[in-house]
Amino acid sequence: MKKKMILIAAAALLTGATATAVASTNEADPIETMVAEDEATAALLYDGRHHGAGIADLSTQRPADPRGHFRIGSATKSFVATVVLQLVDEKKLRLDDPIDEHLPGTVPNGDDITVRQLLNHTSGLYDYMSEPGYSTNRWRGEDRFDSYRPSQLLDVAFAHDPHFEPGTDWRYSNTNYIVAGLLIERVTSNSYADEIESRILKPLRLRHTSLPGTDPSIPEPHAHGYTEVDGETVDATEQDPSLDWAAGEMISTTRDLTRYFSALLDGDLTSDASLKAMRDTVETGTFFEYGLGLQRFDLPCGEAMYGHSGQLLGYTTYASAEATLSYTPGAKTPSQQRLTEVFADAYCD
């Protein structure tokens, strides 16, 4: 198994255009194939060295910078869960505490929903992103610059009945991590962003990872993110990520994500008991199982990959310690088989 390898494809949506490989590896691999077949227009690889393929900006044809920043989307959830588990280690809360114990009156039936159920998506809380106009599909044109407060997002979610009784099923819900962000703030009396910075980013020297809040910009260098609106390709690189807040606002780079997931899965950020709890997964009925802010992907060679996926307009990410893929689909959407090939190439002998 190729240890500590990280792959990043920060790609831009492109209709009817072909990307040219730049600074790629010597032999063709699944990521190069994604670029060549218009499934992605830029690809970055980090395996102790930086590599890149494709173009970062359609307007200038600028090649992808292997050290570029990108939006990690729901991979943010892993950082949030890590802070919560650190608070558990500090005995400031327990995984089986009801939410009402720390956030009284914030969540309907908060007496019946535990911290653990928030983190592994078994709470049943309605996903505010399912509301028409709130999903990622809403981010079109100038609407992507709208700002939101966490309370607004919860108001949308709690206007709906829960999907199921807590602990009886699994359903991915961004609402869970909005509540988890508020939980961190209530327990620590600091912003959840400050807690991530002080507990994870600074100790690990993740200098190129940030929580932008309502800032729509992304640090240079970066690959542009594109989407299609009414048949036209639109640059959606700049966007206000407050719609995702603690569920998905963060920005990072290949090297920083390598350090984070390596440290987390090596047990450097939590106690052994907390890491075990994070890796304890439930069935989801999808191609992955879900723990506490960690997804488990089983590969054909028998290896299990722990990490987290994420999506924001223009960027999609699959992140782990050994391999991370982040891309925006090109003219064609990569199949699950293609994604499996990418990770099998990194994990399997």
ZIDA-V413022 format. One record per residue. N is the residue number from 1. RES is the residue in one letter. SS is DSSP state (H for helix, E for strand, C for the rest). Layout:
# ZIDA-V413022
n=N res=RES ss=SS
n=N res=RES ss=SS
This chain:
# ZIDA-V413022
n=1 res=M ss=C
n=2 res=K ss=C
n=3 res=K ss=C
n=4 res=K ss=C
n=5 res=M ss=C
n=6 res=I ss=E
n=7 res=L ss=E
n=8 res=I ss=E
n=9 res=A ss=C
n=10 res=A ss=C
n=11 res=A ss=C
n=12 res=A ss=C
n=13 res=L ss=C
n=14 res=L ss=C
n=15 res=T ss=C
n=16 res=G ss=C
n=17 res=A ss=C
n=18 res=T ss=C
n=19 res=A ss=C
n=20 res=T ss=C
n=21 res=A ss=C
n=22 res=V ss=C
n=23 res=A ss=C
n=24 res=S ss=C
n=25 res=T ss=C
n=26 res=N ss=C
n=27 res=E ss=C
n=28 res=A ss=C
n=29 res=D ss=C
n=30 res=P ss=H
n=31 res=I ss=H
n=32 res=E ss=H
n=33 res=T ss=H
n=34 res=M ss=H
n=35 res=V ss=H
n=36 res=A ss=H
n=37 res=E ss=C
n=38 res=D ss=C
n=39 res=E ss=C
n=40 res=A ss=C
n=41 res=T ss=C
n=42 res=A ss=E
n=43 res=A ss=E
n=44 res=L ss=E
n=45 res=L ss=E
n=46 res=Y ss=E
n=47 res=D ss=C
n=48 res=G ss=C
n=49 res=R ss=C
n=50 res=H ss=E
n=51 res=H ss=E
n=52 res=G ss=E
n=53 res=A ss=E
n=54 res=G ss=E
n=55 res=I ss=E
n=56 res=A ss=E
n=57 res=D ss=E
n=58 res=L ss=C
n=59 res=S ss=C
n=60 res=T ss=C
n=61 res=Q ss=C
n=62 res=R ss=E
n=63 res=P ss=E
n=64 res=A ss=C
n=65 res=D ss=C
n=66 res=P ss=C
n=67 res=R ss=C
n=68 res=G ss=C
n=69 res=H ss=E
n=70 res=F ss=E
n=71 res=R ss=E
n=72 res=I ss=C
n=73 res=G ss=H
n=74 res=S ss=H
n=75 res=A ss=H
n=76 res=T ss=H
n=77 res=K ss=H
n=78 res=S ss=H
n=79 res=F ss=H
n=80 res=V ss=H
n=81 res=A ss=H
n=82 res=T ss=H
n=83 res=V ss=H
n=84 res=V ss=H
n=85 res=L ss=H
n=86 res=Q ss=H
n=87 res=L ss=H
n=88 res=V ss=H
n=89 res=D ss=H
n=90 res=E ss=C
n=91 res=K ss=C
n=92 res=K ss=C
n=93 res=L ss=C
n=94 res=R ss=C
n=95 res=L ss=C
n=96 res=D ss=C
n=97 res=D ss=C
n=98 res=P ss=E
n=99 res=I ss=H
n=100 res=D ss=H
n=101 res=E ss=H
n=102 res=H ss=C
n=103 res=L ss=C
n=104 res=P ss=C
n=105 res=G ss=C
n=106 res=T ss=C
n=107 res=V ss=C
n=108 res=P ss=C
n=109 res=N ss=C
n=110 res=G ss=C
n=111 res=D ss=C
n=112 res=D ss=C
n=113 res=I ss=C
n=114 res=T ss=E
n=115 res=V ss=H
n=116 res=R ss=H
n=117 res=Q ss=H
n=118 res=L ss=H
n=119 res=L ss=H
n=120 res=N ss=C
n=121 res=H ss=C
n=122 res=T ss=C
n=123 res=S ss=C
n=124 res=G ss=C
n=125 res=L ss=C
n=126 res=Y ss=C
n=127 res=D ss=C
n=128 res=Y ss=H
n=129 res=M ss=H
n=130 res=S ss=H
n=131 res=E ss=C
n=132 res=P ss=C
n=133 res=G ss=C
n=134 res=Y ss=C
n=135 res=S ss=C
n=136 res=T ss=H
n=137 res=N ss=H
n=138 res=R ss=H
n=139 res=W ss=C
n=140 res=R ss=C
n=141 res=G ss=H
n=142 res=E ss=H
n=143 res=D ss=H
n=144 res=R ss=H
n=145 res=F ss=H
n=146 res=D ss=C
n=147 res=S ss=C
n=148 res=Y ss=C
n=149 res=R ss=C
n=150 res=P ss=H
n=151 res=S ss=H
n=152 res=Q ss=H
n=153 res=L ss=H
n=154 res=L ss=H
n=155 res=D ss=H
n=156 res=V ss=H
n=157 res=A ss=H
n=158 res=F ss=H
n=159 res=A ss=C
n=160 res=H ss=C
n=161 res=D ss=C
n=162 res=P ss=C
n=163 res=H ss=C
n=164 res=F ss=C
n=165 res=E ss=C
n=166 res=P ss=C
n=167 res=G ss=C
n=168 res=T ss=C
n=169 res=D ss=C
n=170 res=W ss=C
n=171 res=R ss=C
n=172 res=Y ss=C
n=173 res=S ss=C
n=174 res=N ss=H
n=175 res=T ss=H
n=176 res=N ss=H
n=177 res=Y ss=H
n=178 res=I ss=H
n=179 res=V ss=H
n=180 res=A ss=H
n=181 res=G ss=H
n=182 res=L ss=H
n=183 res=L ss=H
n=184 res=I ss=H
n=185 res=E ss=H
n=186 res=R ss=H
n=187 res=V ss=H
n=188 res=T ss=H
n=189 res=S ss=C
n=190 res=N ss=C
n=191 res=S ss=C
n=192 res=Y ss=H
n=193 res=A ss=H
n=194 res=D ss=H
n=195 res=E ss=H
n=196 res=I ss=H
n=197 res=E ss=H
n=198 res=S ss=H
n=199 res=R ss=H
n=200 res=I ss=H
n=201 res=L ss=H
n=202 res=K ss=C
n=203 res=P ss=C
n=204 res=L ss=C
n=205 res=R ss=C
n=206 res=L ss=C
n=207 res=R ss=C
n=208 res=H ss=C
n=209 res=T ss=C
n=210 res=S ss=E
n=211 res=L ss=E
n=212 res=P ss=C
n=213 res=G ss=C
n=214 res=T ss=C
n=215 res=D ss=C
n=216 res=P ss=C
n=217 res=S ss=C
n=218 res=I ss=C
n=219 res=P ss=C
n=220 res=E ss=C
n=221 res=P ss=C
n=222 res=H ss=E
n=223 res=A ss=C
n=224 res=H ss=C
n=225 res=G ss=C
n=226 res=Y ss=E
n=227 res=T ss=E
n=228 res=E ss=E
n=229 res=V ss=E
n=230 res=D ss=C
n=231 res=G ss=C
n=232 res=E ss=E
n=233 res=T ss=E
n=234 res=V ss=E
n=235 res=D ss=E
n=236 res=A ss=C
n=237 res=T ss=C
n=238 res=E ss=C
n=239 res=Q ss=C
n=240 res=D ss=C
n=241 res=P ss=H
n=242 res=S ss=H
n=243 res=L ss=H
n=244 res=D ss=C
n=245 res=W ss=H
n=246 res=A ss=H
n=247 res=A ss=H
n=248 res=G ss=C
n=249 res=E ss=C
n=250 res=M ss=E
n=251 res=I ss=E
n=252 res=S ss=E
n=253 res=T ss=C
n=254 res=T ss=H
n=255 res=R ss=H
n=256 res=D ss=H
n=257 res=L ss=H
n=258 res=T ss=H
n=259 res=R ss=H
n=260 res=Y ss=H
n=261 res=F ss=H
n=262 res=S ss=H
n=263 res=A ss=H
n=264 res=L ss=H
n=265 res=L ss=H
n=266 res=D ss=C
n=267 res=G ss=C
n=268 res=D ss=C
n=269 res=L ss=C
n=270 res=T ss=C
n=271 res=S ss=C
n=272 res=D ss=H
n=273 res=A ss=H
n=274 res=S ss=H
n=275 res=L ss=H
n=276 res=K ss=H
n=277 res=A ss=H
n=278 res=M ss=H
n=279 res=R ss=H
n=280 res=D ss=C
n=281 res=T ss=C
n=282 res=V ss=E
n=283 res=E ss=C
n=284 res=T ss=C
n=285 res=G ss=C
n=286 res=T ss=C
n=287 res=F ss=C
n=288 res=F ss=C
n=289 res=E ss=E
n=290 res=Y ss=E
n=291 res=G ss=C
n=292 res=L ss=C
n=293 res=G ss=C
n=294 res=L ss=C
n=295 res=Q ss=E
n=296 res=R ss=E
n=297 res=F ss=E
n=298 res=D ss=E
n=299 res=L ss=C
n=300 res=P ss=C
n=301 res=C ss=C
n=302 res=G ss=C
n=303 res=E ss=C
n=304 res=A ss=E
n=305 res=M ss=E
n=306 res=Y ss=E
n=307 res=G ss=E
n=308 res=H ss=E
n=309 res=S ss=E
n=310 res=G ss=E
n=311 res=Q ss=E
n=312 res=L ss=E
n=313 res=L ss=C
n=314 res=G ss=C
n=315 res=Y ss=E
n=316 res=T ss=E
n=317 res=T ss=E
n=318 res=Y ss=E
n=319 res=A ss=E
n=320 res=S ss=E
n=321 res=A ss=C
n=322 res=E ss=C
n=323 res=A ss=C
n=324 res=T ss=C
n=325 res=L ss=E
n=326 res=S ss=E
n=327 res=Y ss=E
n=328 res=T ss=C
n=329 res=P ss=C
n=330 res=G ss=C
n=331 res=A ss=C
n=332 res=K ss=C
n=333 res=T ss=C
n=334 res=P ss=C
n=335 res=S ss=C
n=336 res=Q ss=H
n=337 res=Q ss=H
n=338 res=R ss=H
n=339 res=L ss=H
n=340 res=T ss=H
n=341 res=E ss=H
n=342 res=V ss=H
n=343 res=F ss=H
n=344 res=A ss=H
n=345 res=D ss=H
n=346 res=A ss=H
n=347 res=Y ss=H
n=348 res=C ss=C
n=349 res=D ss=C
